[in-house]
Amino acid sequence: MNKKFIVILIILALALIAYNVTLLNFENLLEGDSAIALIGIVASLCAIVLLLIFITSKKIQEKSKIN
């Protein structure tokens, strides 16, 4: 994968987090649309973590090819 593509995916995940935060009802977090928004936030955070792990693994792979 291209690094620019990964950065675009991370930005999209951050945009999804921002959108889902606007849907939250802080008085009833686990009811209705707030529960769905929480699931979306957690899923986006997981995607960001996985993409950062992927970037790190690519850097390690590049360093091991040089030696």
N, CA and C atoms as an extended XYZ file, in Angstrom:
201
Properties=species:S:1:pos:R:3:atomname:S:1:resname:S:1:resid:I:1 pbc="F F F"
N         0.829       -1.179        0.000 N   MET     1
C         0.000        0.000        0.000 CA  MET     1
C         0.877        1.248        0.000 C   MET     1
N         0.396        2.247       -0.641 N   ASN     2
C         1.097        3.512       -0.702 CA  ASN     2
C         0.885        4.272        0.605 C   ASN     2
N         1.921        4.986        1.049 N   LYS     3
C         1.830        5.712        2.308 CA  LYS     3
C         0.773        6.816        2.243 C   LYS     3
N         0.623        7.444        1.083 N   LYS     4
C        -0.396        8.486        0.939 CA  LYS     4
C        -1.802        7.910        1.124 C   LYS     4
N        -2.014        6.721        0.603 N   PHE     5
C        -3.316        6.061        0.737 CA  PHE     5
C        -3.624        5.760        2.203 C   PHE     5
N        -2.624        5.322        2.942 N   ILE     6
C        -2.807        5.022        4.361 CA  ILE     6
C        -3.131        6.295        5.132 C   ILE     6
N        -2.457        7.381        4.801 N   VAL     7
C        -2.733        8.658        5.465 CA  VAL     7
C        -4.158        9.113        5.166 C   VAL     7
N        -4.607        8.920        3.939 N   ILE     8
C        -5.985        9.277        3.575 CA  ILE     8
C        -6.975        8.437        4.380 C   ILE     8
N        -6.686        7.154        4.550 N   LEU     9
C        -7.569        6.297        5.342 CA  LEU     9
C        -7.624        6.739        6.797 C   LEU     9
N        -6.482        7.153        7.348 N   ILE    10
C        -6.453        7.642        8.731 CA  ILE    10
C        -7.269        8.921        8.857 C   ILE    10
N        -7.156        9.806        7.885 N   ILE    11
C        -7.931       11.055        7.912 CA  ILE    11
C        -9.429       10.763        7.819 C   ILE    11
N        -9.799        9.806        6.971 N   LEU    12
C       -11.212        9.421        6.870 CA  LEU    12
C       -11.726        8.835        8.187 C   LEU    12
N       -10.899        8.035        8.850 N   ALA    13
C       -11.298        7.469       10.139 CA  ALA    13
C       -11.474        8.579       11.176 C   ALA    13
N       -10.594        9.575       11.157 N   LEU    14
C       -10.735       10.706       12.078 CA  LEU    14
C       -12.006       11.502       11.776 C   LEU    14
N       -12.334       11.638       10.493 N   ALA    15
C       -13.565       12.333       10.120 CA  ALA    15
C       -14.790       11.555       10.605 C   ALA    15
N       -14.745       10.232       10.515 N   LEU    16
C       -15.851        9.415       11.020 CA  LEU    16
C       -16.002        9.547       12.527 C   LEU    16
N       -14.875        9.627       13.226 N   ILE    17
C       -14.929        9.832       14.675 CA  ILE    17
C       -15.590       11.169       14.981 C   ILE    17
N       -15.186       12.218       14.268 N   ALA    18
C       -15.759       13.544       14.495 CA  ALA    18
C       -17.261       13.540       14.227 C   ALA    18
N       -17.683       12.874       13.172 N   TYR    19
C       -19.111       12.803       12.851 CA  TYR    19
C       -19.876       12.046       13.931 C   TYR    19
N       -19.323       10.919       14.371 N   ASN    20
C       -20.010       10.111       15.377 CA  ASN    20
C       -20.082       10.812       16.728 C   ASN    20
N       -19.116       11.656       17.034 N   VAL    21
C       -19.175       12.408       18.288 CA  VAL    21
C       -20.367       13.355       18.275 C   VAL    21
N       -20.700       13.886       17.110 N   THR    22
C       -21.850       14.791       17.027 CA  THR    22
C       -23.172       14.051       17.239 C   THR    22
N       -23.176       12.747       17.024 N   LEU    23
C       -24.401       11.961       17.205 CA  LEU    23
C       -24.608       11.501       18.638 C   LEU    23
N       -23.604       11.656       19.488 N   LEU    24
C       -23.691       11.158       20.853 CA  LEU    24
C       -24.667       11.990       21.685 C   LEU    24
N       -25.445       11.295       22.477 N   ASN    25
C       -26.280       11.916       23.496 CA  ASN    25
C       -25.634       11.563       24.835 C   ASN    25
N       -24.990       12.525       25.462 N   PHE    26
C       -24.184       12.248       26.645 CA  PHE    26
C       -25.033       11.889       27.869 C   PHE    26
N       -26.315       12.126       27.817 N   GLU    27
C       -27.180       11.729       28.926 CA  GLU    27
C       -27.526       10.241       28.852 C   GLU    27
N       -27.665        9.710       27.640 N   ASN    28
C       -27.957        8.289       27.436 CA  ASN    28
C       -26.995        7.732       26.399 C   ASN    28
N       -25.792        7.390       26.839 N   LEU    29
C       -24.765        6.955       25.891 CA  LEU    29
C       -25.041        5.579       25.282 C   LEU    29
N       -25.726        4.733       26.001 N   LEU    30
C       -25.904        3.362       25.522 CA  LEU    30
C       -27.291        3.091       24.955 C   LEU    30
N       -27.995        4.136       24.549 N   GLU    31
C       -29.340        3.960       24.001 CA  GLU    31
C       -29.443        4.585       22.620 C   GLU    31
N       -30.111        3.887       21.719 N   GLY    32
C       -30.433        4.421       20.399 CA  GLY    32
C       -29.220        4.743       19.537 C   GLY    32
N       -29.262        5.940       18.946 N   ASP    33
C       -28.193        6.357       18.036 CA  ASP    33
C       -26.858        6.546       18.750 C   ASP    33
N       -26.894        6.818       20.047 N   SER    34
C       -25.643        6.998       20.777 CA  SER    34
C       -24.847        5.695       20.838 C   SER    34
N       -25.528        4.589       20.994 N   ALA    35
C       -24.845        3.298       21.031 CA  ALA    35
C       -24.194        3.002       19.682 C   ALA    35
N       -24.907        3.301       18.604 N   ILE    36
C       -24.356        3.090       17.266 CA  ILE    36
C       -23.162        4.013       17.034 C   ILE    36
N       -23.260        5.249       17.517 N   ALA    37
C       -22.160        6.193       17.374 CA  ALA    37
C       -20.937        5.726       18.163 C   ALA    37
N       -21.154        5.179       19.355 N   LEU    38
C       -20.029        4.650       20.145 CA  LEU    38
C       -19.349        3.489       19.430 C   LEU    38
N       -20.140        2.625       18.837 N   ILE    39
C       -19.576        1.505       18.076 CA  ILE    39
C       -18.759        2.037       16.897 C   ILE    39
N       -19.267        3.065       16.228 N   GLY    40
C       -18.533        3.668       15.114 CA  GLY    40
C       -17.232        4.305       15.552 C   GLY    40
N       -17.242        4.946       16.712 N   ILE    41
C       -16.019        5.564       17.232 CA  ILE    41
C       -14.981        4.497       17.557 C   ILE    41
N       -15.412        3.437       18.231 N   VAL    42
C       -14.485        2.358       18.578 CA  VAL    42
C       -13.941        1.681       17.324 C   VAL    42
N       -14.777        1.465       16.336 N   ALA    43
C       -14.340        0.831       15.090 CA  ALA    43
C       -13.329        1.716       14.359 C   ALA    43
N       -13.563        3.015       14.350 N   SER    44
C       -12.625        3.931       13.703 CA  SER    44
C       -11.289        3.965       14.436 C   SER    44
N       -11.345        3.944       15.758 N   LEU    45
C       -10.099        3.908       16.528 CA  LEU    45
C        -9.319        2.622       16.265 C   LEU    45
N       -10.033        1.506       16.150 N   CYS    46
C        -9.372        0.233       15.820 CA  CYS    46
C        -8.722        0.297       14.441 C   CYS    46
N        -9.409        0.906       13.484 N   ALA    47
C        -8.848        1.032       12.136 CA  ALA    47
C        -7.585        1.878       12.156 C   ALA    47
N        -7.586        2.961       12.926 N   ILE    48
C        -6.399        3.817       13.018 CA  ILE    48
C        -5.240        3.047       13.632 C   ILE    48
N        -5.505        2.303       14.697 N   VAL    49
C        -4.439        1.516       15.337 CA  VAL    49
C        -3.875        0.481       14.368 C   VAL    49
N        -4.742       -0.198       13.644 N   LEU    50
C        -4.273       -1.198       12.676 CA  LEU    50
C        -3.436       -0.563       11.567 C   LEU    50
N        -3.835        0.607       11.099 N   LEU    51
C        -3.059        1.277       10.056 CA  LEU    51
C        -1.700        1.737       10.583 C   LEU    51
N        -1.651        2.196       11.821 N   LEU    52
C        -0.369        2.590       12.403 CA  LEU    52
C         0.540        1.386       12.604 C   LEU    52
N        -0.033        0.257       12.984 N   ILE    53
C         0.761       -0.979       13.087 CA  ILE    53
C         1.277       -1.385       11.717 C   ILE    53
N         0.455       -1.236       10.694 N   PHE    54
C         0.874       -1.567        9.338 CA  PHE    54
C         2.034       -0.682        8.885 C   PHE    54
N         1.951        0.618        9.177 N   ILE    55
C         3.044        1.537        8.819 CA  ILE    55
C         4.332        1.129        9.526 C   ILE    55
N         4.218        0.786       10.806 N   THR    56
C         5.398        0.376       11.571 CA  THR    56
C         5.994       -0.909       11.011 C   THR    56
N         5.151       -1.855       10.640 N   SER    57
C         5.669       -3.108       10.096 CA  SER    57
C         6.353       -2.889        8.746 C   SER    57
N         5.830       -1.951        7.944 N   LYS    58
C         6.476       -1.642        6.663 CA  LYS    58
C         7.859       -1.021        6.890 C   LYS    58
N         7.980       -0.157        7.907 N   LYS    59
C         9.277        0.439        8.211 CA  LYS    59
C        10.279       -0.622        8.650 C   LYS    59
N         9.837       -1.564        9.466 N   ILE    60
C        10.709       -2.651        9.919 CA  ILE    60
C        11.111       -3.521        8.736 C   ILE    60
N        10.174       -3.780        7.841 N   GLN    61
C        10.466       -4.588        6.660 CA  GLN    61
C        11.498       -3.906        5.774 C   GLN    61
N        11.381       -2.588        5.602 N   GLU    62
C        12.350       -1.854        4.785 CA  GLU    62
C        13.743       -1.883        5.408 C   GLU    62
N        13.818       -1.748        6.733 N   LYS    63
C        15.113       -1.788        7.412 CA  LYS    63
C        15.751       -3.161        7.312 C   LYS    63
N        14.955       -4.221        7.364 N   SER    64
C        15.525       -5.564        7.281 CA  SER    64
C        15.995       -5.883        5.862 C   SER    64
N        15.412       -5.266        4.839 N   LYS    65
C        15.855       -5.492        3.467 CA  LYS    65
C        17.195       -4.819        3.207 C   LYS    65
N        17.445       -3.695        3.873 N   ILE    66
C        18.693       -2.964        3.650 CA  ILE    66
C        19.891       -3.771        4.146 C   ILE    66
N        19.740       -4.415        5.291 N   ASN    67
C        20.855       -5.190        5.881 CA  ASN    67
C        20.944       -6.485        5.227 C   ASN    67
